[in-house]
Amino acid sequence: TNIHSVASANISFVSGTTYTFSVYGKYETAQFVQLLFGSTAFGSTAYANFDLQNGTVQTVGAGVTARAVPAGNGWYRLIITAPATATAAAAVGIYGCTAGNSARAQSYLGAVANTRLLTDIQVETGVNANAYVPTL
């Protein structure tokens, strides 16, 4: 039992500025995934859950907007947007979750067979998820 996630290094966020966090995701054997902004800069409700199998938005935290945009071949661009509520360094994260209504950063018993495909993660200012720009 644990939290199953991947997180960025800390990013400097500015209070009152709106940020958009996106990732391309595809269902493989695990249906649900959660995107979240770090609580030090956005508070504890800046997250959204997505259903990768059906390409739908599920639970969305207060102050957040979320979209699942079809990208072809079973892929979806998962997008959350929220204003920073504090000027602080924080990570963004992608968390596995077990249901569309899972709590923020859910802890659960994992299984090696539960997999999701994720790629092209991007964080940017503004309300739009712009074209993915690879960086090294």
DSSP file (Angstrom, degrees, kcal/mol; ACC not computed):
  #  RESIDUE AA STRUCTURE BP1 BP2  ACC     N-H-->O    O-->H-N    N-H-->O    O-->H-N    TCO  KAPPA ALPHA  PHI   PSI    X-CA   Y-CA   Z-CA
    1    1 A T              0   0    0      0, 0.0     2,-0.3     0, 0.0   108,-0.3   0.000 360.0 360.0 360.0 126.4    0.0    0.0    0.0
    2    2 A N  E     -A  108   0A   0    106,-2.0   106,-2.7   104,-0.1     2,-0.5  -0.958 360.0 -74.7-168.8 178.4    1.5    3.3   -1.1
    3    3 A I  E     -A  107   0A   0     -2,-0.3     2,-0.7   104,-0.2   104,-0.2  -0.837  40.4-152.0 -90.6 131.2    1.1    6.3   -3.3
    4    4 A H        +     0   0    0    102,-0.5    92,-3.3    -2,-0.5     2,-0.3  -0.888  42.1 122.2-110.2 103.9    1.8    5.5   -6.9
    5    5 A S  E     -B   95   0B   0     -2,-0.7     2,-0.3    90,-0.2    90,-0.2  -0.932  51.3-139.7-154.2 169.3    3.1    8.6   -8.7
    6    6 A V  E     -B   94   0B   0     88,-1.9    88,-2.7    -2,-0.3     2,-0.3  -0.988  28.2-170.9-135.7 136.6    5.7   10.5  -10.6
    7    7 A A  E     -B   93   0B   0     -2,-0.3    86,-0.2    86,-0.2     3,-0.1  -0.916  18.4-120.7-131.0 155.2    6.4   14.1   -9.8
    8    8 A S        -     0   0    0     84,-2.5     3,-0.1    -2,-0.3     2,-0.1  -0.283  39.4 -92.7 -78.3 170.1    8.4   16.9  -11.4
    9    9 A A        -     0   0    0      1,-0.2    83,-0.3    82,-0.1    -1,-0.2  -0.383  68.7 -68.7 -67.8 165.1   11.2   18.8   -9.7
   10   10 A N        -     0   0    0     81,-0.1     2,-0.4    -2,-0.1    81,-0.2  -0.343  52.5-159.3 -62.1 140.5   10.0   21.9   -8.0
   11   11 A I  E     -F   90   0C   0     79,-3.1    79,-2.3    -3,-0.1     2,-0.7  -0.933  21.6-116.8-118.4 141.9    8.8   24.7  -10.2
   12   12 A S  E     -F   89   0C   0     -2,-0.4     2,-0.3    77,-0.2    77,-0.2  -0.731  36.0-172.4 -83.6 117.5    8.5   28.3   -9.2
   13   13 A F  E     -F   88   0C   0     75,-2.8    75,-1.3    -2,-0.7     2,-0.5  -0.832  13.9-141.0-110.2 149.4    4.9   29.4   -9.3
   14   14 A V    >   -     0   0    0     -2,-0.3     3,-2.1    73,-0.2    70,-0.4  -0.940  26.5-108.7-115.1 128.0    3.6   33.0   -8.8
   15   15 A S  T 3  S+     0   0    0     -2,-0.5    70,-0.2     1,-0.3     3,-0.1  -0.228 103.1  19.2 -53.5 135.3    0.4   33.7   -6.8
   16   16 A G  T 3  S+     0   0    0     68,-3.0     2,-0.4     1,-0.3    -1,-0.3   0.255  95.8 117.3  86.6 -12.1   -2.5   34.9   -9.0
   17   17 A T    <   -     0   0    0     -3,-2.1    67,-2.8    67,-0.1     2,-0.4  -0.727  62.7-131.0 -88.9 137.5   -0.9   33.5  -12.2
   18   18 A T  E     -G   83   0D   0     -2,-0.4   108,-3.1    65,-0.3     2,-0.3  -0.720  24.8-167.7 -90.6 137.3   -2.9   30.7  -14.0
   19   19 A Y  E     -GH  82 125D   0     63,-2.8    63,-2.1    -2,-0.4     2,-0.4  -0.917  11.5-151.0-125.4 149.6   -1.0   27.6  -15.0
   20   20 A T  E     -GH  81 124D   0    104,-3.3   104,-2.5    -2,-0.3     2,-0.5  -0.985   8.3-168.7-122.8 132.1   -1.9   24.6  -17.2
   21   21 A F  E     +GH  80 123D   0     59,-2.8    59,-2.5    -2,-0.4     2,-0.3  -0.979  15.3 173.7-121.0 125.8   -0.5   21.1  -16.7
   22   22 A S  E     +GH  79 122D   0    100,-2.9   100,-2.6    -2,-0.5     2,-0.3  -0.951  13.0 172.5-137.1 155.9   -1.0   18.5  -19.4
   23   23 A V  E     -G   78   0D   0     55,-1.9    55,-3.3    -2,-0.3     2,-0.5  -0.974  32.3-120.2-154.1 147.6    0.1   15.0  -20.3
   24   24 A Y  E     -GH  77 119D   0     95,-2.7    95,-2.2    -2,-0.3     2,-0.3  -0.818  39.2-178.4 -90.1 130.9   -0.9   12.5  -23.0
   25   25 A G  E     -GH  76 118D   0     51,-3.0    51,-2.4    -2,-0.5     2,-0.4  -0.955  14.7-171.3-133.5 151.6   -2.3    9.3  -21.5
   26   26 A K  E     -GH  75 117D   0     91,-2.3    91,-2.4    -2,-0.3     2,-0.2  -0.999  29.3-112.7-141.9 138.2   -3.6    6.0  -22.8
   27   27 A Y  E     + H   0 116D   0     25,-0.7    89,-0.1    47,-0.6     4,-0.1  -0.481  43.6 153.4 -66.2 133.1   -5.4    3.2  -21.1
   28   28 A E  S    S-     0   0    0     87,-0.8    88,-0.2     2,-0.5    -1,-0.2   0.542  80.6 -37.7-121.9 -69.2   -3.4    0.0  -20.9
   29   29 A T  S    S+     0   0    0     86,-2.6     2,-0.5     1,-0.2    87,-0.2   0.430 124.0  69.4-135.0  -9.9   -4.6   -2.1  -17.9
   30   30 A A        -     0   0    0     85,-2.2    -2,-0.5     1,-0.1    -1,-0.2  -0.961  62.5-160.7-116.7 128.8   -5.3    0.6  -15.3
   31   31 A Q        +     0   0    0     -2,-0.5    21,-3.4    -4,-0.1    22,-0.6   0.805  61.3  56.9 -82.0 -33.3   -8.3    2.9  -15.9
   32   32 A F  E     +DC  51  97B   0     65,-0.5    65,-1.1    19,-0.2     2,-0.3  -0.778  49.1 172.4-115.9 148.1   -7.8    6.0  -13.8
   33   33 A V  E     -DC  50  96B   0     17,-2.0    17,-3.1    -2,-0.3     2,-0.4  -0.981  16.3-147.2-145.5 153.8   -5.1    8.6  -13.3
   34   34 A Q  E     -DC  49  95B   0     61,-3.0    61,-3.1    -2,-0.3     2,-0.4  -0.980   2.5-159.8-126.9 135.2   -4.9   11.9  -11.4
   35   35 A L  E     +DC  48  94B   0     13,-2.3    13,-2.1    -2,-0.4     2,-0.3  -0.921  21.5 176.3-107.3 139.0   -3.1   15.1  -12.3
   36   36 A L  E     -DC  47  93B   0     57,-2.3    57,-2.6    -2,-0.4     2,-0.3  -1.000  28.9-136.5-146.8 149.7   -2.3   17.5   -9.5
   37   37 A F  E     - C   0  92B   0      9,-2.7     9,-0.2    -2,-0.3    55,-0.2  -0.760  48.6 -90.9 -92.8 146.4   -0.5   20.8   -8.7
   38   38 A G    >>  -     0   0    0     53,-1.7     4,-1.6    -2,-0.3     3,-1.0  -0.306  29.7-131.6 -61.1 138.5    1.6   20.9   -5.5
   39   39 A S  H 3> S+     0   0    0      1,-0.2     4,-2.0     3,-0.2    -1,-0.1   0.744  98.8  68.7 -67.4 -25.4   -0.3   22.1   -2.5
   40   40 A T  H 34 S+     0   0    0      1,-0.2    -1,-0.2     2,-0.2    50,-0.1   0.825 116.6  25.0 -65.0 -28.3    2.3   24.7   -1.4
   41   41 A A  H <4 S+     0   0    0     -3,-1.0    44,-2.5    50,-0.2    45,-1.5   0.631 138.9  24.6-105.9 -18.5    1.5   26.8   -4.4
   42   42 A F  H  < S-     0   0    0     -4,-1.6     3,-0.3    42,-0.2    -3,-0.2   0.482 100.5-115.9-127.3  -6.2   -2.1   25.8   -5.2
   43   43 A G    ><  -     0   0    0     -4,-2.0     3,-0.8    -5,-0.3    -1,-0.2  -0.208  44.7 -66.7  84.9 174.6   -3.7   24.4   -2.0
   44   44 A S  T 3  S+     0   0    0      1,-0.2    -1,-0.2    -5,-0.1    60,-0.1   0.425 123.9  60.8 -86.1   1.5   -4.9   20.9   -1.4
   45   45 A T  T 3   +     0   0    0     -3,-0.3     2,-1.8    17,-0.1    -1,-0.2   0.302  67.1 111.8-109.7  10.8   -7.8   20.8   -3.9
   46   46 A A    <   +     0   0    0     -3,-0.8    -9,-2.7    -9,-0.2     2,-0.3  -0.522  57.4  92.7 -88.7  74.9   -5.8   21.5   -7.2
   47   47 A Y  E     -D   36   0B   0     -2,-1.8    14,-3.1   -11,-0.2     2,-0.3  -0.966  49.9-159.5-153.0 166.0   -6.3   18.1   -8.8
   48   48 A A  E     -DE  35  60B   0    -13,-2.1   -13,-2.3    -2,-0.3     2,-0.3  -0.980  13.5-138.5-150.8 145.6   -8.5   16.2  -11.3
   49   49 A N  E     -D   34   0B   0     10,-3.0     9,-3.2    -2,-0.3     2,-0.3  -0.817  19.6-163.6-103.4 144.4   -9.1   12.5  -11.9
   50   50 A F  E     -DE  33  57B   0    -17,-3.1   -17,-2.0    -2,-0.3     2,-0.7  -0.951  19.8-136.4-129.8 147.8   -9.5   11.1  -15.4
   51   51 A D  E  >> -DE  32  56B   0      5,-2.9     4,-1.5    -2,-0.3     5,-1.4  -0.910  17.7-171.9-100.8 107.3  -10.8    7.8  -16.9
   52   52 A L  T  45S+     0   0    0    -21,-3.4   -25,-0.7    -2,-0.7    -1,-0.1   0.785  80.9  57.8 -72.7 -27.5   -8.3    6.7  -19.5
   53   53 A Q  T  45S+     0   0    0    -22,-0.6    -1,-0.2     1,-0.2   -21,-0.1   0.882 122.0  23.9 -71.0 -37.2  -10.5    3.9  -20.8
   54   54 A N  T  45S-     0   0    0    -23,-0.2    -2,-0.2     2,-0.1    -1,-0.2   0.476 102.0-123.1-108.1  -5.1  -13.4    6.2  -21.7
   55   55 A G  T  <5 +     0   0    0     -4,-1.5     2,-0.3     1,-0.2    -3,-0.2   0.905  63.3 136.9  66.1  43.1  -11.5    9.5  -22.1
   56   56 A T  E   < -E   51   0B   0     -5,-1.4    -5,-2.9    11,-0.1     2,-0.4  -0.885  57.0-119.4-125.2 153.8  -13.6   11.4  -19.6
   57   57 A V  E     +E   50   0B   0     -2,-0.3    -7,-0.2    -7,-0.2     3,-0.1  -0.718  34.5 176.5 -83.6 137.5  -13.0   13.8  -16.7
   58   58 A Q  E     +     0   0B   0     -9,-3.2    43,-0.1     1,-0.4     2,-0.1   0.313  53.3   6.5-110.3-120.8  -14.1   12.5  -13.3
   59   59 A T  E     -     0   0B   0     41,-2.1   -10,-3.0   -11,-0.1     2,-0.4  -0.443  64.8-167.0 -69.0 136.7  -13.7   14.3  -10.0
   60   60 A V  E     -E   48   0B   0    -12,-0.2   -12,-0.2    -2,-0.1     3,-0.1  -0.995  16.3-127.9-128.0 128.3  -12.3   17.8  -10.2
   61   61 A G    >   -     0   0    0    -14,-3.1     3,-1.5    -2,-0.4   -15,-0.1  -0.216  42.2 -76.8 -69.5 162.8  -11.0   19.8   -7.2
   62   62 A A  T 3  S+     0   0    0      1,-0.2    -1,-0.1   -16,-0.0   -17,-0.1  -0.325 116.1  16.4 -61.6 137.4  -12.2   23.3   -6.3
   63   63 A G  T 3  S+     0   0    0      1,-0.2     2,-0.4    -3,-0.1    -1,-0.2   0.511 103.6 109.9  80.5   5.6  -10.8   26.1   -8.4
   64   64 A V    <   -     0   0    0     -3,-1.5     2,-0.4   -19,-0.2    -1,-0.2  -0.880  51.5-157.2-114.9 143.1   -9.6   23.7  -11.2
   65   65 A T  E     -I   81   0D   0     16,-2.3    16,-2.3    -2,-0.4     2,-0.3  -0.927  17.4-169.7-111.9 148.6  -10.8   23.2  -14.7
   66   66 A A  E     +I   80   0D   0     -2,-0.4     2,-0.3    14,-0.2    14,-0.2  -0.989   9.8 179.7-141.1 146.0  -10.1   19.9  -16.4
   67   67 A R  E     -I   79   0D   0     12,-2.1    12,-2.6    -2,-0.3     2,-0.5  -0.990  18.3-155.0-142.7 149.3  -10.4   18.5  -20.0
   68   68 A A  E     -I   78   0D   0     -2,-0.3    10,-0.2    10,-0.2   -11,-0.1  -0.966  21.2-167.7-122.1 110.9   -9.7   15.2  -21.7
   69   69 A V  E     -I   77   0D   0      8,-2.5     8,-3.0    -2,-0.5   -13,-0.1  -0.879  23.6-119.5-106.2 121.1   -9.1   15.9  -25.4
   70   70 A P  E     +I   76   0D   0      0, 0.0     6,-0.2     0, 0.0     3,-0.1  -0.335  30.1 178.1 -58.5 134.6   -9.0   12.9  -27.9
   71   71 A A  E     -     0   0D   0      4,-2.8     5,-0.2     1,-0.2   -47,-0.0   0.282  48.4 -95.2-120.9   6.7   -5.6   12.7  -29.6
   72   72 A G  E >  S+I   75   0D   0      3,-0.7     3,-1.9     0, 0.0    -1,-0.2   0.166  97.2  46.9  94.6 148.7   -6.2    9.6  -31.7
   73   73 A N  T 3  S-     0   0    0      1,-0.3     3,-0.1    -3,-0.1     0, 0.0   0.790 133.1 -53.0  56.9  34.2   -5.5    5.9  -31.4
   74   74 A G  T 3  S+     0   0    0      1,-0.3   -47,-0.6   -48,-0.1    -1,-0.3   0.452 107.2 128.1  84.7   0.1   -6.9    5.7  -27.8
   75   75 A W  E <   -GI  26  72D   0     -3,-1.9    -4,-2.8   -49,-0.2    -3,-0.7  -0.639  36.7-169.6 -89.5 148.2   -4.7    8.6  -26.5
   76   76 A Y  E     -GI  25  70D   0    -51,-2.4   -51,-3.0    -2,-0.3     2,-0.8  -0.992  23.7-130.8-133.4 142.5   -6.1   11.6  -24.7
   77   77 A R  E     -GI  24  69D   0     -8,-3.0    -8,-2.5    -2,-0.4     2,-0.5  -0.867  27.2-154.3 -91.0 115.6   -4.5   14.9  -23.7
   78   78 A L  E     -GI  23  68D   0    -55,-3.3   -55,-1.9    -2,-0.8     2,-0.4  -0.792  17.3-176.0 -93.3 128.2   -5.3   15.3  -20.1
   79   79 A I  E     -GI  22  67D   0    -12,-2.6   -12,-2.1    -2,-0.5     2,-0.4  -0.983  16.1-179.7-134.7 131.4   -5.3   18.9  -19.0
   80   80 A I  E     -GI  21  66D   0    -59,-2.5   -59,-2.8    -2,-0.4     2,-0.4  -0.987   7.4-169.8-126.8 146.0   -5.8   20.8  -15.7
   81   81 A T  E     +GI  20  65D   0    -16,-2.3   -16,-2.3    -2,-0.4   -61,-0.2  -0.997  15.9 151.4-134.0 136.0   -5.7   24.5  -15.2
   82   82 A A  E     -G   19   0D   0    -63,-2.1   -63,-2.8    -2,-0.4     2,-0.3  -0.985  41.3-111.2-158.9 152.8   -5.7   26.5  -12.0
   83   83 A P  E     -G   18   0D   0      0, 0.0   -65,-0.3     0, 0.0     2,-0.2  -0.707  38.5-113.7 -85.1 139.9   -4.4   29.8  -10.5
   84   84 A A        -     0   0    0    -67,-2.8   -68,-3.0   -70,-0.4   -42,-0.2  -0.516  21.4-162.0 -67.8 139.4   -1.6   29.6   -8.0
   85   85 A T  S    S+     0   0    0    -44,-2.5     2,-0.3   -70,-0.2   -43,-0.2   0.460  73.0  25.9-102.2  -5.1   -2.8   30.7   -4.6
   86   86 A A  S    S-     0   0    0    -45,-1.5     2,-0.8     2,-0.1    -1,-0.2  -0.986  80.7-112.2-151.0 153.5    0.7   31.4   -3.2
   87   87 A T        +     0   0    0     -2,-0.3     2,-0.3   -73,-0.2   -73,-0.2  -0.823  69.1 121.0 -86.7 112.3    4.1   32.3   -4.6
   88   88 A A  E     -F   13   0C   0    -75,-1.3   -75,-2.8    -2,-0.8     2,-0.5  -0.986  66.3 -98.8-164.7 162.2    6.1   29.1   -3.9
   89   89 A A  E     +F   12   0C   0     -2,-0.3     2,-0.3   -77,-0.2   -77,-0.2  -0.822  52.7 154.5 -91.5 132.5    8.1   26.3   -5.4
   90   90 A A  E     -F   11   0C   0    -79,-2.3   -79,-3.1    -2,-0.5     2,-0.2  -0.979  35.9-119.5-153.3 160.0    6.1   23.1   -5.8
   91   91 A A        -     0   0    0     -2,-0.3   -53,-1.7   -81,-0.2     2,-0.3  -0.568  16.3-137.2 -94.7 163.8    6.0   20.0   -8.0
   92   92 A V  E     - C   0  37B   0    -83,-0.3   -84,-2.5   -55,-0.2     2,-0.3  -0.894  28.7-162.6-111.2 153.5    3.3   18.8  -10.3
   93   93 A G  E     -BC   7  36B   0    -57,-2.6   -57,-2.3    -2,-0.3     2,-0.5  -0.963  25.9-147.6-142.0 156.5    2.4   15.1  -10.2
   94   94 A I  E     -BC   6  35B   0    -88,-2.7   -88,-1.9    -2,-0.3     2,-0.4  -0.992  29.9-171.9-118.8 121.1    0.7   12.3  -12.0
   95   95 A Y  E     -BC   5  34B   0    -61,-3.1   -61,-3.0    -2,-0.5   -90,-0.2  -0.907  22.8-128.7-119.1 139.6   -0.8    9.7   -9.6
   96   96 A G  E     - C   0  33B   0    -92,-3.3   -92,-0.4    -2,-0.4     2,-0.3  -0.598  34.1-179.5 -73.7 147.1   -2.4    6.4  -10.2
   97   97 A C  E     - C   0  32B   0    -65,-1.1   -65,-0.5    -2,-0.2     3,-0.1  -0.964  31.6-134.0-146.4 164.6   -5.8    6.1   -8.6
   98   98 A T  S    S+     0   0    0     -2,-0.3     2,-0.3     1,-0.1   -67,-0.1   0.548  81.2  17.1-100.3  -9.4   -8.4    3.4   -8.3
   99   99 A A  S >  S-     0   0    0      1,-0.1     3,-1.5   -68,-0.0    -1,-0.1  -0.980  76.4-105.3-156.9 163.5  -11.6    5.2   -9.2
  100  100 A G  T 3  S+     0   0    0     -2,-0.3   -41,-2.1     1,-0.3   -51,-0.2   0.731 120.9  46.7 -65.3 -22.4  -12.9    8.4  -10.8
  101  101 A N  T 3  S+     0   0    0    -43,-0.1    -1,-0.3   -42,-0.0   -41,-0.0   0.114  81.8 143.5-107.3  21.1  -13.8    9.8   -7.4
  102  102 A S    <   -     0   0    0     -3,-1.5     3,-0.1     1,-0.1   -43,-0.1  -0.244  53.7-107.3 -60.2 148.1  -10.5    8.9   -5.6
  103  103 A A    >   -     0   0    0      1,-0.2     3,-1.0     4,-0.1    -1,-0.1  -0.248  50.2 -72.9 -69.9 163.0   -9.1   11.3   -3.1
  104  104 A R  T 3  S-     0   0    0      1,-0.3    -1,-0.2   -60,-0.1   -68,-0.0  -0.364 116.9  -1.3 -58.8 131.2   -6.1   13.5   -3.8
  105  105 A A  T 3  S-     0   0    0      1,-0.1    -1,-0.3    -3,-0.1    -8,-0.1   0.907  92.9-156.2  52.4  50.4   -2.9   11.5   -3.8
  106  106 A Q    <   -     0   0    0     -3,-1.0  -102,-0.5   -10,-0.1     2,-0.4  -0.236   7.4-142.5 -58.7 139.0   -4.7    8.3   -2.9
  107  107 A S  E     +A    3   0A   0   -104,-0.2     2,-0.3  -106,-0.1  -104,-0.2  -0.899  35.9 150.2-100.6 134.2   -2.7    5.5   -1.3
  108  108 A Y  E     -A    2   0A   0   -106,-2.7  -106,-2.0    -2,-0.4     2,-0.6  -0.980  53.4 -84.5-157.6 164.4   -3.7    2.0   -2.4
  109  109 A L        -     0   0    0     -2,-0.3     2,-0.1  -108,-0.3  -106,-0.0  -0.661  52.2-152.5 -76.5 116.9   -2.3   -1.5   -2.8
  110  110 A G        -     0   0    0     -2,-0.6     2,-0.3  -107,-0.0     3,-0.0  -0.331   9.3-152.9 -88.1 169.9   -0.7   -1.6   -6.3
  111  111 A A    >   -     0   0    0      3,-0.1     3,-2.1    -2,-0.1    -2,-0.0  -0.990  21.5-131.9-143.1 136.2   -0.1   -4.4   -8.7
  112  112 A V  T 3  S+     0   0    0     -2,-0.3    -1,-0.1     1,-0.3    -2,-0.0   0.803 107.5  62.2 -56.6 -30.7    2.7   -4.7  -11.3
  113  113 A A  T 3  S+     0   0    0      1,-0.1     2,-0.9   -84,-0.0    -1,-0.3   0.611  81.9  92.7 -73.8 -11.4    0.0   -5.6  -13.9
  114  114 A N    <   +     0   0    0     -3,-2.1     2,-0.3   -85,-0.0    -3,-0.1  -0.746  59.0 162.0 -87.7 107.4   -1.7   -2.2  -13.5
  115  115 A T        -     0   0    0     -2,-0.9   -86,-2.6     2,-0.0   -85,-2.2  -0.933  25.4-171.4-132.1 152.0   -0.2    0.1  -16.1
  116  116 A R  E     -H   27   0D   0     -2,-0.3     2,-0.5   -88,-0.2   -89,-0.2  -0.969  24.4-128.1-132.9 148.1   -1.0    3.3  -17.9
  117  117 A L  E     +H   26   0D   0    -91,-2.4   -91,-2.3    -2,-0.3     2,-0.4  -0.882  34.2 172.4 -99.2 128.7    0.9    4.9  -20.8
  118  118 A L  E     +H   25   0D   0     -2,-0.5     2,-0.3   -93,-0.2   -93,-0.2  -0.996   4.2 151.1-138.4 139.8    1.9    8.5  -20.3
  119  119 A T  E     +H   24   0D   0    -95,-2.2   -95,-2.7    -2,-0.4    -2,-0.0  -0.978  44.9  38.6-157.7 166.8    4.1   10.9  -22.3
  120  120 A D  E     -     0   0D   0     -2,-0.3     2,-0.3   -97,-0.2    -1,-0.2   0.933  62.6-169.3  55.0  63.1    4.7   14.5  -23.3
  121  121 A I  E     +     0   0D   0    -98,-0.2     2,-0.3    -3,-0.1   -98,-0.2  -0.642   9.0 176.2 -84.1 136.7    4.2   16.2  -19.9
  122  122 A Q  E     -H   22   0D   0   -100,-2.6  -100,-2.9    -2,-0.3     2,-0.4  -0.997  20.7-167.8-147.4 138.6    4.1   20.0  -20.0
  123  123 A V  E     +H   21   0D   0     -2,-0.3     2,-0.3  -102,-0.2  -102,-0.2  -0.993  24.7 158.0-123.0 132.8    3.5   22.9  -17.5
  124  124 A E  E     -H   20   0D   0   -104,-2.5  -104,-3.3    -2,-0.4     2,-0.2  -0.972  41.0 -99.1-149.9 160.9    2.9   26.4  -18.9
  125  125 A T  E    S+H   19   0D   0     -2,-0.3  -106,-0.3  -106,-0.2     3,-0.2  -0.517  80.2  39.4 -80.0 153.4    1.3   29.7  -17.9
  126  126 A G  S    S-     0   0    0   -108,-3.1    -2,-0.2    -2,-0.2  -109,-0.0  -0.329  94.1 -76.2 100.8 177.8   -2.1   30.6  -19.1
  127  127 A V  S    S+     0   0    0     -2,-0.1     2,-0.4   -46,-0.1    -1,-0.1   0.438  99.4  81.6 -96.3  -2.2   -5.4   28.8  -19.6
  128  128 A N  S    S-     0   0    0     -3,-0.2     2,-1.0  -108,-0.1  -108,-0.1  -0.833  70.5-136.4-110.1 144.1   -4.5   26.9  -22.8
  129  129 A A        -     0   0    0     -2,-0.4     3,-0.1  -108,-0.1    -3,-0.0  -0.849  35.9-160.3 -90.6 102.3   -2.6   23.7  -23.4
  130  130 A N        -     0   0    0     -2,-1.0     3,-0.1     1,-0.2    -6,-0.0  -0.202  36.5 -60.3 -77.5 173.0   -0.4   24.8  -26.3
  131  131 A A        -     0   0    0      1,-0.1    -1,-0.2    -2,-0.0     2,-0.1  -0.232  68.4 -96.1 -53.0 139.9    1.3   22.4  -28.7
  132  132 A Y        -     0   0    0     -3,-0.1    -1,-0.1     1,-0.1   -10,-0.1  -0.384  37.8-161.8 -62.8 132.6    3.8   20.1  -26.9
  133  133 A V        -     0   0    0     -3,-0.1     2,-0.1    -2,-0.1    -1,-0.1  -0.944  13.6-138.1-119.0 107.8    7.3   21.5  -27.0
  134  134 A P        -     0   0    0      0, 0.0     2,-0.3     0, 0.0   -12,-0.0  -0.398  25.5-178.3 -66.1 139.5   10.0   18.9  -26.2
  135  135 A T              0   0    0     -2,-0.1    -2,-0.0     1,-0.1     0, 0.0  -0.947 360.0 360.0-133.2 156.6   12.8   20.1  -24.0
  136  136 A L              0   0    0     -2,-0.3    -1,-0.1     0, 0.0     0, 0.0   0.360 360.0 360.0-115.2 360.0   15.9   18.4  -22.7
